[in-house]
Amino acid sequence: LNGYQLQVDQQEQLEKTAFDPEKTYFYYNFDQNNIAPNNLPLNVVGISQSFSFPTVYFAKKKWLNNQTSAAEINYEIKKTEVSLAVTSAYFQVLYYKAVQQKITHLDSIYNSYELIANKRYETGETNYLEYLTASSKRQSIRLDLVQADNNLTNSVLILKKWMNSDDAIEIKETTMPLVMPQVLDTNNHPGV
């Protein structure tokens, strides 16, 4: 965003250069062949400067104003894009945090289930197949938990990237807020 803001500032500074006449030249000329009525050579001193027609300066000013407006619109569009990306990354963190909590809860349930199935097998209440099924489901949930941890870590890294921060990010919310869809305001949108 800072780069886009610098472009806006640059265009605002360039607006001041709309009226840009050429440099003023001073000259002195002495010519033996250019003789005055008193039969002495003339010493010629002069000033020279060119100006364009005024409409050229007005057109340049208008063009520079349009360039500044375009830079401001680009800045607003980029600001909206960054805001959307940060919001999306934040909701991804919330989502993966909620998934991690649910899978952690499931992991504790399947851990208990595996322990119970093992005790039942050891006492002879059930067969070895039931214990293997419980152990397999527990391992599957553990893999899901590892995947949820990785997804949460990746989503936090993406949020840090968009926020341009290396500091630890702490998300206090534990539930996903209900987000209502908003009507797109095309009258005030910078890209329209």
DRENMARVO-414471 format. One record per residue (C-alpha): residue in three letters; z, x, y. Coordinates in steps of 0.02 Angstrom, whole numbers, plus 50000, padded with zeros to 5 digits. Each point is the difference from the previous one (the first is absolute). Layout:
BEGIN
AlaZXY
...
***
This chain:
BEGIN
Leu500005000050000
Asn500375014350119
Gly498205005949985
Tyr499354982850047
Gln501214999150147
Leu499375017150059
Gln498224993249994
Val500534985550111
Asp500835012050122
Gln498465011150000
Gln498864985350039
Glu501154994550141
Gln499895017450075
Leu498115000249981
Glu499884983850100
Lys500505010050153
Thr498445010849981
Ala498784985750033
Phe499645006150177
Asp499445017849969
Pro498815006650135
Glu499255017249980
Lys500805015350078
Thr499775003550184
Tyr498955015450036
Phe500075010650157
Tyr498555011350038
Tyr499425012750127
Asn498195005550018
Phe499195013250107
Asp498115001049998
Gln498935012050103
Asn498504988549983
Asn500894984750067
Ile499955002950186
Ala500784989150133
Pro499134995750167
Asn500905014950079
Asn499115011649877
Leu501585004649906
Pro500244997349813
Leu501054984949957
Asn501725000749917
Val500144984349896
Val501744993449947
Gly500154984149901
Ile500984988749882
Ser499224991149852
Gln500704986849881
Ser499144987049891
Phe500614982449969
Ser499354987649874
Phe499614982350047
Pro501654989850009
Thr499524988749856
Val500005015449887
Tyr501855002850039
Phe500404981549975
Ala499104999949831
Lys500925015749947
Lys501674992350050
Lys499594984249902
Trp499495010349847
Leu501625010350009
Asn501024983950015
Asn499144993349844
Gln500395016349908
Thr501834998350049
Ser500034982049939
Ala499225005249835
Ala501315013849978
Glu501404987550036
Ile499294987749873
Asn499865013949870
Tyr501815004550033
Glu500574981949978
Ile498994998349839
Lys500745016049929
Lys501754994550051
Thr499734983549909
Glu499345009149845
Val501505011849996
Ser501214985650024
Leu499174990649856
Ala500055015449888
Val501845003350038
Thr500434981849966
Ser499025000249837
Ala500845016349945
Tyr501714992850043
Phe499694984349896
Gln499395010949857
Val501645009550005
Leu500954983649997
Tyr498954993649856
Tyr500215015649892
Lys501855000550042
Ala500184982049938
Val498985004149843
Gln501115015149968
Gln501574989350015
Lys499324986949879
Ile499485013149873
Thr501685008950016
His500844983449959
Leu498834997749851
Asp500385017849945
Ser501864996349993
Ile499674984049901
Tyr498875008949875
Asn501255014349987
Ser501334987549946
Tyr498754991649883
Glu499595016849919
Leu501855004249977
Ile500344983049922
Ala498485001649885
Asn500605017349947
Lys501754993749959
Arg499294985249905
Tyr498895011949900
Glu501465011849964
Thr501084985449938
Gly498574993549894
Glu499814983650094
Thr498165003150034
Asn498575011049944
Tyr499345016250074
Leu498474991250074
Glu501064990150124
Tyr500835016050059
Leu498305008550021
Thr499344985150098
Ala501495000650118
Ser499845018850020
Ser498134998450033
Lys500264986750134
Arg501345010950081
Gln498815014950005
Ser498644989050075
Ile501204994150136
Arg500505018250035
Leu498175004550024
Asp499814985250117
Leu501535006250096
Val499265017450017
Gln498374992250061
Ala500964989250125
Asp500935015450063
Asn498355009250023
Asn499224985250090
Leu501514998850115
Thr499945018650038
Asn498134999250037
Ser500194984950113
Val501415008750096
Leu498885015350022
Ile498604989050067
Leu501204991850122
Lys500615017250057
Lys498205005550026
Trp499624985050111
Met501625002350096
Asn499645018750016
Ser501755004249939
Asp500755011949873
Asp501734992350014
Ala500724989249863
Ile499564981750021
Glu501354987749956
Ile499484982149970
Lys501504988650018
Glu499134983949950
Thr500044996449815
Thr498974984249996
Met498244996750055
Pro499984989450158
Leu498914984650001
Val498485004050105
Met499054985450071
Pro498145002250028
Gln499525001150182
Val498474992950083
Leu498875013850065
Asp499914999250189
Thr498185004750030
Asn500154997550188
Asn501215014550022
His499505011149854
Pro499385017050063
Gly498655001449868
Val499144983650039
***
